[in-house]
Amino acid sequence: MTAPSPTPSSPPAAPAAADPFLVAASLSGESDAAWARAAAEHVDCAVLGGIALDPASREAARDLVARGRSEFLPEDPIAWIDRQLGSLADAPVRPGVNVRSATLEPVREAAAVCADHGAVCEINAHCRQPELRAAGCGETLLADRDRLADYVAAAAGTGATTSVKVRTEVEGVDLVAVARAVAEAGGDWIHVDAMDSEAVVAEVAAAARSAVAGASVPVDTDSPAPPTVVANNGVRGRETVREYAAYGADAVSVGRPSDDPRVLSRVADAVAAWRDGDLIERSDEPGREVSR
């Protein structure tokens, strides 16, 4: 299924859920409560982490540190989540936590802490480092939809808003099928790293919404809302926000430049225009956008 490219005259697609919003995406070893506070002026949600939860994922994270990667490795990751979220109780931003685990129960435990703080629990099906894949977490979950669905159901069952971060361009992975599985398991958000395959956002959005629309519910029960699709990768300003909006995203996230207030401010302005129905192209935008 191939989505048509948005044209300059195409209006942004209407969001399927709530008003469009802006997320600061997690950055390994950098996204803690202080980072979230610094971004809070511009973003609606800041996702801390990623944080490795169980012995296998923690060993993988230690191996990553040994080869120079920055990682969070507190003695007790669940207590770390609780402290970090607690310290953001008065911050003007909704927090979330990106979690990695090769086993289910730590995900449920982390999600319960997130639920207590009104935070988003984001399951990491995204990281591609060999150490994490060998441990059975990160993007390996994309090829193990049943296990991923179990993680989603466990997290959602705690009452936490449950997100899954995924990536495109993973060999052998049917991301449309993954989106359906996440939606059917009760996922609230699908956070898509488009990896220079922006049109896949449209396919993910359509699959998630059709999965929910086709679900059977009791007659006296409201139909579930479709998952919110958060588009990530290359979000730097009006042009990129508009492109993802045209592909059917409900929100966007900023990754690597999340500590750059210039980028966050520019993207926040674009998201505000999207909310107001005034997201139009500007000829000067491409020259103003910067990437890091």
TORNUVEX-71857 format. One record per residue (C-alpha): residue number from 1; chain; x, y, z. Coordinates in steps of 0.05 Angstrom, whole numbers, always signed. Each point is the difference from the previous one (the first is absolute). Layout:
num,chaine,c1,c2,c3
NUM,A,X,Y,Z
...
// end
This chain:
num,chaine,c1,c2,c3
1,A,+0,+0,+0
2,A,+32,+66,-21
3,A,-26,+66,+24
4,A,+0,+59,-49
5,A,+50,+55,+14
6,A,-32,+63,+28
7,A,+0,+57,-49
8,A,+9,+74,+16
9,A,-74,+12,-9
10,A,-22,-58,+44
11,A,-28,+22,+67
12,A,+25,-38,+61
13,A,-43,-60,+18
14,A,-48,+12,+57
15,A,+26,-34,+63
16,A,-38,-63,+18
17,A,+4,+8,+75
18,A,+13,+62,+43
19,A,+34,+64,-22
20,A,+69,-9,-30
21,A,+56,+4,+51
22,A,+76,+0,+6
23,A,+43,-53,+34
24,A,+73,+2,+19
25,A,+24,-71,-16
26,A,+46,-38,+47
27,A,+75,+2,-10
28,A,+41,-55,+34
29,A,+38,+25,+60
30,A,-24,+72,-10
31,A,-76,+3,+10
32,A,-10,+8,+74
33,A,-44,+46,+42
34,A,+47,+60,-9
35,A,-1,-9,-75
36,A,-77,-3,+1
37,A,-4,+64,+41
38,A,+45,+35,-50
39,A,-45,-21,-58
40,A,-65,+14,+37
41,A,-7,+71,-26
42,A,-10,-28,-70
43,A,-26,-71,+3
44,A,-63,-33,+25
45,A,+32,-66,+20
46,A,+72,-21,+15
47,A,+19,-73,-1
48,A,+56,-18,+48
49,A,+48,-59,-10
50,A,+8,-48,-32
51,A,+9,-39,+63
52,A,+19,-74,+2
53,A,-43,-38,+49
54,A,+18,-73,+5
55,A,+67,-37,+7
56,A,+8,-15,-74
57,A,-14,+71,-23
58,A,+43,+29,+55
59,A,+58,-44,-19
60,A,-8,+23,-72
61,A,+0,+72,+24
62,A,+64,-12,+39
63,A,+32,-28,-63
64,A,-22,+63,-37
65,A,+32,+44,+53
66,A,+64,-40,-7
67,A,+4,+20,-73
68,A,-14,+73,+14
69,A,-76,+8,-4
70,A,-36,+41,+53
71,A,-52,-40,+39
72,A,-40,+5,+64
73,A,+21,-56,+47
74,A,-27,+15,+69
75,A,+4,-55,+52
76,A,-77,-5,+2
77,A,-32,+21,-66
78,A,-71,-2,+27
79,A,+19,+45,+58
80,A,+36,+46,-49
81,A,-64,+6,-41
82,A,-40,+17,+62
83,A,+50,+53,+23
84,A,+7,+32,-68
85,A,-75,+4,-11
86,A,-12,+24,+70
87,A,+49,+57,-10
88,A,-41,+23,-60
89,A,-66,+3,+38
90,A,+0,+76,-3
91,A,+29,+6,-70
92,A,-44,+29,-56
93,A,+11,-62,-44
94,A,-28,-70,-3
95,A,+55,-50,+13
96,A,+10,-69,-29
97,A,+52,-54,+6
98,A,+29,-43,-56
99,A,+14,-69,+28
100,A,+39,-60,-26
101,A,-8,-70,+25
102,A,+9,-71,-25
103,A,-53,-24,+48
104,A,-72,+21,+14
105,A,-7,+11,+75
106,A,+48,+59,+6
107,A,-40,+35,-55
108,A,-63,-9,+41
109,A,+35,+25,+62
110,A,+27,+62,-35
111,A,-68,+14,-31
112,A,-33,-2,+68
113,A,+48,+53,+25
114,A,-14,+42,-63
115,A,-75,-8,+13
116,A,+9,+26,+71
117,A,+33,+62,-27
118,A,-47,+11,-59
119,A,+60,-14,-46
120,A,+6,-36,-66
121,A,+33,-68,+0
122,A,+35,-9,-67
123,A,+22,-70,-20
124,A,+65,+2,-38
125,A,-6,-41,-64
126,A,+48,+47,-34
127,A,+72,-5,+23
128,A,+43,-36,-51
129,A,+66,-9,+36
130,A,+25,-72,-7
131,A,+6,-8,+75
132,A,-73,+17,+12
133,A,-24,-42,-58
134,A,+40,-60,+26
135,A,-33,+10,+68
136,A,-69,-5,-32
137,A,-23,+72,+6
138,A,+0,+62,-43
139,A,-18,-11,-73
140,A,-1,-76,+8
141,A,-70,+10,+28
142,A,-23,+23,-68
143,A,+11,-70,-27
144,A,-34,-32,+61
145,A,-69,+32,-3
146,A,-31,-48,+51
147,A,+51,+17,+53
148,A,-6,+74,-17
149,A,-75,-4,+6
150,A,+8,-33,+68
151,A,+44,+57,+23
152,A,-51,+51,-24
153,A,-58,-36,+33
154,A,+38,-5,+66
155,A,+18,+74,+0
156,A,-69,+23,-21
157,A,-31,-44,+53
158,A,+32,+43,+54
159,A,-38,+61,-24
160,A,+62,+34,-29
161,A,-4,+34,-67
162,A,+40,-50,-40
163,A,+44,+18,-59
164,A,+43,-44,-44
165,A,+60,+30,-36
166,A,+13,-35,-66
167,A,+45,+13,-60
168,A,-10,-9,-75
169,A,+48,-35,-47
170,A,+12,-62,+43
171,A,+12,-59,-45
172,A,-54,-53,+4
173,A,-47,+42,+42
174,A,-71,+16,-22
175,A,-10,+65,+37
176,A,-73,+3,-21
177,A,-12,-66,+35
178,A,+38,+25,+60
179,A,-44,+62,+3
180,A,-62,-43,-2
181,A,+27,-44,+56
182,A,+16,+60,+43
183,A,-69,+30,-11
184,A,-36,-66,+14
185,A,+41,-10,+64
186,A,-23,+67,+27
187,A,+57,+46,-18
188,A,-15,+74,+6
189,A,+58,+28,-42
190,A,+43,-26,-57
191,A,+64,+41,-3
192,A,+30,-10,-69
193,A,+72,+15,-17
194,A,-10,+8,-75
195,A,+74,-10,-18
196,A,-8,+40,-65
197,A,-62,-40,-18
198,A,-51,+53,+19
199,A,-56,-30,-42
200,A,-1,-61,+46
201,A,-32,+45,+53
202,A,-63,+0,-43
203,A,+0,-76,-3
204,A,+9,-7,+75
205,A,-55,+50,+14
206,A,-49,-34,-47
207,A,+16,-69,+29
208,A,-7,+21,+72
209,A,-66,+35,-13
210,A,-29,-57,-40
211,A,+19,-49,+54
212,A,-38,+39,+52
213,A,-59,+13,-47
214,A,-6,-75,-13
215,A,+3,-20,+73
216,A,-63,-29,+30
217,A,-24,+34,+63
218,A,-62,-10,+44
219,A,-61,+38,-24
220,A,-1,+45,+62
221,A,+74,+17,-5
222,A,+30,+58,-37
223,A,+46,-18,-58
224,A,+73,+5,+19
225,A,+39,+59,-27
226,A,+53,-15,-51
227,A,+72,+5,+22
228,A,+33,+68,-5
229,A,+54,-2,-54
230,A,+62,+40,+20
231,A,+48,+12,-59
232,A,+74,+5,+13
233,A,+63,+10,-41
234,A,+24,+65,-30
235,A,-52,+44,+34
236,A,+32,+69,-3
237,A,-54,+51,-19
238,A,-62,+16,-39
239,A,+17,-39,-63
240,A,+12,-66,+36
241,A,-59,+9,+47
242,A,-45,+14,-59
243,A,+25,-61,-37
244,A,-14,-47,+58
245,A,-68,+33,+11
246,A,-17,-13,-73
247,A,+18,-73,+10
248,A,-51,-6,+56
249,A,+43,+7,+63
250,A,-35,+27,+62
251,A,+64,+27,+32
252,A,+74,+7,-13
253,A,+62,-10,+42
254,A,+69,+31,+0
255,A,+59,-46,+12
256,A,+73,+21,-1
257,A,-12,+76,+1
258,A,-46,-4,+61
259,A,+52,+39,+40
260,A,+2,+56,-52
261,A,-52,+53,+18
262,A,+4,+30,-70
263,A,-25,-64,-32
264,A,-51,-14,+54
265,A,-28,+71,-6
266,A,-6,-5,-75
267,A,-34,-68,+3
268,A,-46,+23,+56
269,A,-22,+59,-43
270,A,-15,-48,-57
271,A,-41,-46,+45
272,A,-38,+60,+27
273,A,-17,+19,-72
274,A,-22,-72,-13
275,A,-46,+4,+60
276,A,-29,+65,-26
277,A,-11,-28,-70
278,A,+51,+49,-27
279,A,+59,-45,-18
280,A,+20,+28,-67
281,A,+65,-3,-39
282,A,+48,+57,+6
283,A,+52,+10,-54
284,A,+53,+21,+50
285,A,-7,-63,+44
286,A,+48,-48,-35
287,A,+57,+48,+6
288,A,-15,+12,+74
289,A,-3,-72,+20
290,A,+62,-31,+29
291,A,+17,-71,+19
292,A,+50,-28,+48
// end
